[in-house]
Amino acid sequence: MSATAKKSFLILYWVILTCGAASYSLFYYPDIMIISITVLLFCSLSTMLIASALKNRRLLIQSIMLLISPLLVLGVCVLITALFNVEPPDMYK
């Protein structure tokens, strides 16, 4: 793979990863949560393919972290709710 092709793949990787991370900011709105998770899924899978083509493990790990980040956030919310016996906030008010 030439240096120019590698740079263009890296630029594409970072653009897609940034779009996925930006969609994560809409994760806390209940109506947009499903769309946000879908965008995160497609962005992380796309960046995994690019990182695999570049044979770069660090980029692959970042893609995997983007994939599992919504699960980690939901898991922490459920854990806090269970441990401290707190009701989750009602977002529809």
N, CA, C and O atoms as a DFTB+ gen file, in Angstrom:
372 C
 N C O
     1  1       0.843      -1.169       0.000
     2  2       0.000       0.000       0.000
     3  2       0.893       1.238       0.000
     4  3       1.832       1.336       0.790
     5  1       0.600       2.157      -0.870
     6  2       1.426       3.363      -0.972
     7  2       1.142       4.309       0.197
     8  3       0.133       4.183       0.890
     9  1       2.045       5.243       0.391
    10  2       1.913       6.188       1.505
    11  2       0.700       7.093       1.322
    12  3       0.039       7.452       2.296
    13  1       0.407       7.458       0.087
    14  2      -0.749       8.318      -0.174
    15  2      -2.055       7.598       0.139
    16  3      -2.969       8.181       0.723
    17  1      -2.138       6.336      -0.249
    18  2      -3.341       5.556       0.036
    19  2      -3.511       5.356       1.536
    20  3      -4.627       5.403       2.054
    21  1      -2.395       5.131       2.233
    22  2      -2.467       4.938       3.678
    23  2      -2.948       6.214       4.373
    24  3      -3.741       6.150       5.313
    25  1      -2.466       7.375       3.910
    26  2      -2.904       8.643       4.502
    27  2      -4.383       8.892       4.242
    28  3      -5.100       9.378       5.117
    29  1      -4.835       8.559       3.043
    30  2      -6.253       8.780       2.747
    31  2      -7.136       7.841       3.565
    32  3      -8.221       8.236       3.993
    33  1      -6.689       6.602       3.788
    34  2      -7.432       5.691       4.655
    35  2      -7.455       6.194       6.094
    36  3      -8.471       6.069       6.777
    37  1      -6.342       6.764       6.562
    38  2      -6.302       7.310       7.919
    39  2      -7.245       8.501       8.068
    40  3      -7.922       8.637       9.086
    41  1      -7.287       9.356       7.058
    42  2      -8.206      10.495       7.107
    43  2      -9.649      10.005       7.134
    44  3     -10.463      10.510       7.907
    45  1      -9.968       9.030       6.298
    46  2     -11.309       8.462       6.276
    47  2     -11.645       7.811       7.616
    48  3     -12.766       7.943       8.106
    49  1     -10.680       7.108       8.208
    50  2     -10.878       6.471       9.511
    51  2     -11.262       7.509      10.559
    52  3     -12.232       7.323      11.293
    53  1     -10.496       8.611      10.630
    54  2     -10.739       9.614      11.665
    55  2     -12.038      10.374      11.418
    56  3     -12.699      10.777      12.375
    57  1     -12.417      10.579      10.166
    58  2     -13.689      11.246       9.877
    59  2     -14.853      10.376      10.335
    60  3     -15.784      10.872      10.970
    61  1     -14.810       9.088      10.019
    62  2     -15.891       8.185      10.415
    63  2     -15.928       8.032      11.932
    64  3     -17.010       8.025      12.519
    65  1     -14.773       7.909      12.576
    66  2     -14.728       7.774      14.033
    67  2     -15.266       9.030      14.713
    68  3     -15.961       8.936      15.725
    69  1     -14.955      10.192      14.173
    70  2     -15.461      11.442      14.738
    71  2     -16.975      11.544      14.580
    72  3     -17.661      12.022      15.484
    73  1     -17.496      11.103      13.453
    74  2     -18.955      11.101      13.260
    75  2     -19.633      10.167      14.259
    76  3     -20.691      10.494      14.798
    77  1     -19.035       9.022      14.503
    78  2     -19.592       8.101      15.486
    79  2     -19.553       8.669      16.890
    80  3     -20.518       8.534      17.643
    81  1     -18.449       9.303      17.248
    82  2     -18.343       9.910      18.576
    83  2     -19.297      11.094      18.710
    84  3     -19.847      11.322      19.788
    85  1     -19.499      11.844      17.639
    86  2     -20.434      12.972      17.687
    87  2     -21.874      12.490      17.842
    88  3     -22.675      13.150      18.503
    89  1     -22.210      11.360      17.247
    90  2     -23.569      10.841      17.406
    91  2     -23.805      10.338      18.824
    92  3     -24.951      10.204      19.253
    93  1     -22.748      10.064      19.541
    94  2     -22.869       9.627      20.935
    95  2     -23.396      10.754      21.820
    96  3     -23.966      10.488      22.878
    97  1     -23.217      11.997      21.408
    98  2     -23.721      13.115      22.207
    99  2     -25.250      13.160      22.209
   100  3     -25.840      13.751      23.113
   101  1     -25.894      12.554      21.230
   102  2     -27.354      12.496      21.178
   103  2     -27.916      11.267      21.881
   104  3     -29.121      11.023      21.829
   105  1     -27.063      10.496      22.533
   106  2     -27.448       9.225      23.140
   107  2     -28.455       9.407      24.269
   108  3     -29.237       8.494      24.536
   109  1     -28.460      10.547      24.933
   110  2     -29.279      10.727      26.128
   111  2     -30.687      11.219      25.828
   112  3     -31.495      11.347      26.749
   113  1     -31.003      11.495      24.580
   114  2     -32.368      11.843      24.208
   115  2     -33.103      10.560      23.845
   116  3     -32.664       9.829      22.957
   117  1     -34.215      10.276      24.517
   118  2     -34.864       8.968      24.331
   119  2     -35.350       8.707      22.910
   120  3     -35.312       7.567      22.447
   121  1     -35.806       9.741      22.213
   122  2     -36.322       9.514      20.861
   123  2     -35.210       9.243      19.858
   124  3     -35.440       8.595      18.837
   125  1     -34.026       9.727      20.136
   126  2     -32.914       9.625      19.195
   127  2     -31.944       8.507      19.586
   128  3     -30.975       8.252      18.872
   129  1     -32.199       7.844      20.711
   130  2     -31.258       6.846      21.217
   131  2     -31.036       5.703      20.224
   132  3     -29.896       5.283      20.025
   133  1     -32.086       5.197      19.607
   134  2     -31.961       4.076      18.667
   135  2     -31.158       4.499      17.440
   136  3     -30.324       3.739      16.948
   137  1     -31.409       5.705      16.950
   138  2     -30.658       6.203      15.795
   139  2     -29.187       6.364      16.157
   140  3     -28.305       6.027      15.367
   141  1     -28.931       6.879      17.351
   142  2     -27.555       7.079      17.800
   143  2     -26.809       5.753      17.917
   144  3     -25.653       5.649      17.507
   145  1     -27.463       4.750      18.470
   146  2     -26.826       3.433      18.607
   147  2     -26.574       2.820      17.235
   148  3     -25.539       2.188      17.027
   149  1     -27.498       2.995      16.296
   150  2     -27.312       2.475      14.941
   151  2     -26.139       3.154      14.246
   152  3     -25.330       2.490      13.598
   153  1     -26.045       4.474      14.379
   154  2     -24.922       5.203      13.778
   155  2     -23.608       4.765      14.417
   156  3     -22.610       4.575      13.722
   157  1     -23.607       4.604      15.742
   158  2     -22.404       4.126      16.426
   159  2     -21.996       2.740      15.930
   160  3     -20.810       2.473      15.733
   161  1     -22.963       1.871      15.732
   162  2     -22.669       0.521      15.260
   163  2     -22.043       0.549      13.869
   164  3     -21.012      -0.084      13.641
   165  1     -22.656       1.274      12.943
   166  2     -22.120       1.325      11.582
   167  2     -20.765       2.020      11.522
   168  3     -19.879       1.589      10.785
   169  1     -20.598       3.090      12.291
   170  2     -19.310       3.796      12.296
   171  2     -18.209       2.917      12.873
   172  3     -17.102       2.868      12.336
   173  1     -18.508       2.227      13.960
   174  2     -17.463       1.396      14.564
   175  2     -17.119       0.197      13.680
   176  3     -15.954      -0.191      13.593
   177  1     -18.107      -0.386      13.033
   178  2     -17.806      -1.505      12.131
   179  2     -17.014      -1.036      10.912
   180  3     -16.117      -1.737      10.444
   181  1     -17.345       0.146      10.402
   182  2     -16.593       0.691       9.264
   183  2     -15.152       0.986       9.649
   184  3     -14.226       0.683       8.896
   185  1     -14.966       1.581      10.826
   186  2     -13.601       1.881      11.255
   187  2     -12.826       0.609      11.583
   188  3     -11.604       0.576      11.440
   189  1     -13.523      -0.434      12.022
   190  2     -12.837      -1.716      12.236
   191  2     -12.312      -2.276      10.921
   192  3     -11.200      -2.801      10.868
   193  1     -13.103      -2.167       9.867
   194  2     -12.651      -2.648       8.558
   195  2     -11.445      -1.857       8.062
   196  3     -10.496      -2.434       7.533
   197  1     -11.483      -0.545       8.232
   198  2     -10.358       0.286       7.791
   199  2      -9.116      -0.019       8.619
   200  3      -8.016      -0.119       8.075
   201  1      -9.286      -0.170       9.945
   202  2      -8.140      -0.477      10.805
   203  2      -7.562      -1.852      10.480
   204  3      -6.350      -2.051      10.562
   205  1      -8.420      -2.793      10.113
   206  2      -7.925      -4.113       9.717
   207  2      -7.145      -4.033       8.412
   208  3      -6.127      -4.705       8.250
   209  1      -7.622      -3.213       7.484
   210  2      -6.912      -3.052       6.213
   211  2      -5.561      -2.378       6.422
   212  3      -4.592      -2.688       5.729
   213  1      -5.500      -1.456       7.378
   214  2      -4.240      -0.776       7.677
   215  2      -3.325      -1.609       8.576
   216  3      -2.148      -1.286       8.742
   217  1      -3.869      -2.681       9.153
   218  2      -3.136      -3.569      10.067
   219  2      -2.576      -2.788      11.257
   220  3      -1.411      -2.925      11.629
   221  1      -3.446      -1.968      11.837
   222  2      -3.065      -1.142      12.974
   223  2      -3.933      -1.537      14.167
   224  3      -5.142      -1.303      14.170
   225  1      -3.313      -2.133      15.168
   226  2      -4.065      -2.635      16.318
   227  2      -4.619      -1.523      17.192
   228  3      -5.704      -1.663      17.758
   229  1      -3.896      -0.432      17.308
   230  2      -4.383       0.671      18.151
   231  2      -5.670       1.269      17.587
   232  3      -6.596       1.575      18.338
   233  1      -5.726       1.432      16.289
   234  2      -6.949       1.939      15.675
   235  2      -8.087       0.936      15.825
   236  3      -9.242       1.325      16.001
   237  1      -7.767      -0.340      15.755
   238  2      -8.774      -1.380      15.929
   239  2      -9.333      -1.363      17.349
   240  3     -10.535      -1.544      17.542
   241  1      -8.479      -1.149      18.333
   242  2      -8.932      -1.079      19.726
   243  2      -9.839       0.131      19.931
   244  3     -10.833       0.042      20.652
   245  1      -9.509       1.259      19.305
   246  2     -10.381       2.437      19.402
   247  2     -11.751       2.155      18.791
   248  3     -12.771       2.606      19.312
   249  1     -11.775       1.424      17.711
   250  2     -13.046       1.083      17.070
   251  2     -13.879       0.171      17.957
   252  3     -15.097       0.325      18.049
   253  1     -13.226      -0.769      18.603
   254  2     -13.938      -1.674      19.509
   255  2     -14.481      -0.908      20.710
   256  3     -15.593      -1.175      21.164
   257  1     -13.707       0.040      21.224
   258  2     -14.187       0.851      22.344
   259  2     -15.389       1.701      21.938
   260  3     -16.304       1.899      22.737
   261  1     -15.397       2.199      20.713
   262  2     -16.558       2.947      20.230
   263  2     -17.772       2.027      20.133
   264  3     -18.898       2.460      20.376
   265  1     -17.551       0.775      19.782
   266  2     -18.649      -0.182      19.657
   267  2     -19.270      -0.510      21.008
   268  3     -20.493      -0.601      21.114
   269  1     -18.451      -0.689      22.044
   270  2     -18.993      -1.114      23.336
   271  2     -19.298       0.047      24.282
   272  3     -19.804      -0.185      25.380
   273  1     -19.007       1.278      23.893
   274  2     -19.234       2.406      24.799
   275  2     -20.700       2.592      25.207
   276  3     -20.940       2.894      26.376
   277  1     -21.698       2.433      24.325
   278  2     -23.082       2.565      24.807
   279  2     -23.452       1.488      25.814
   280  3     -24.217       1.741      26.744
   281  1     -22.914       0.292      25.633
   282  2     -23.193      -0.773      26.595
   283  2     -22.588      -0.461      27.955
   284  3     -23.193      -0.751      28.987
   285  1     -21.396       0.128      27.962
   286  2     -20.769       0.505      29.223
   287  2     -21.567       1.587      29.938
   288  3     -21.741       1.525      31.155
   289  1     -22.049       2.571      29.199
   290  2     -22.833       3.650      29.812
   291  2     -24.138       3.108      30.384
   292  3     -24.509       3.449      31.507
   293  1     -24.829       2.278      29.636
   294  2     -26.072       1.695      30.137
   295  2     -25.818       0.789      31.335
   296  3     -26.608       0.770      32.279
   297  1     -24.723       0.041      31.303
   298  2     -24.377      -0.816      32.434
   299  2     -24.099      -0.026      33.693
   300  3     -24.524      -0.423      34.778
   301  1     -23.391       1.086      33.571
   302  2     -23.113       1.934      34.731
   303  2     -24.401       2.554      35.260
   304  3     -24.584       2.647      36.474
   305  1     -25.295       2.980      34.371
   306  2     -26.581       3.537      34.815
   307  2     -27.402       2.505      35.585
   308  3     -27.979       2.817      36.627
   309  1     -27.451       1.292      35.077
   310  2     -28.194       0.232      35.757
   311  2     -27.544      -0.099      37.096
   312  3     -28.245      -0.327      38.082
   313  1     -26.219      -0.128      37.142
   314  2     -25.513      -0.421      38.387
   315  2     -25.768       0.654      39.439
   316  3     -26.017       0.336      40.601
   317  1     -25.708       1.913      39.045
   318  2     -25.972       3.003      39.991
   319  2     -27.419       2.956      40.467
   320  3     -27.692       3.174      41.647
   321  1     -28.339       2.673      39.560
   322  2     -29.748       2.578      39.933
   323  2     -29.975       1.439      40.919
   324  3     -30.750       1.582      41.865
   325  1     -29.306       0.309      40.705
   326  2     -29.493      -0.842      41.583
   327  2     -28.809      -0.651      42.935
   328  3     -29.377      -1.004      43.968
   329  1     -27.609      -0.102      42.940
   330  2     -26.867       0.041      44.195
   331  2     -27.465       1.090      45.120
   332  3     -27.584       0.865      46.325
   333  1     -27.837       2.222      44.567
   334  2     -28.301       3.328      45.398
   335  2     -29.818       3.449      45.443
   336  3     -30.350       4.393      46.029
   337  1     -30.511       2.509      44.835
   338  2     -31.971       2.459      44.844
   339  2     -32.569       3.790      44.384
   340  3     -33.470       4.340      45.019
   341  1     -32.053       4.284      43.285
   342  2     -32.479       5.564      42.721
   343  2     -33.281       5.283      41.462
   344  3     -32.926       4.418      40.661
   345  1     -34.357       6.020      41.301
   346  2     -35.147       5.884      40.080
   347  2     -34.445       6.600      38.934
   348  3     -33.903       7.686      39.135
   349  1     -34.440       6.024      37.750
   350  2     -33.840       6.726      36.607
   351  2     -34.639       7.984      36.288
   352  3     -35.844       8.027      36.537
   353  1     -33.992       9.003      35.743
   354  2     -34.715      10.248      35.460
   355  2     -35.757      10.065      34.364
   356  3     -35.550       9.325      33.403
   357  1     -36.867      10.748      34.530
   358  2     -37.919      10.709      33.523
   359  2     -37.608      11.767      32.472
   360  3     -37.728      12.962      32.739
   361  1     -37.211      11.336      31.287
   362  2     -36.768      12.267      30.255
   363  2     -37.916      12.819      29.426
   364  3     -37.695      13.669      28.563
   365  1     -39.129      12.359      29.667
   366  2     -40.251      12.787      28.840
   367  2     -40.993      13.987      29.412
   368  3     -42.002      14.404      28.843
   369  1     -40.528      14.551      30.514
   370  2     -41.208      15.705      31.127
   371  2     -40.904      16.964      30.376
   372  3     -41.388      18.034      30.744
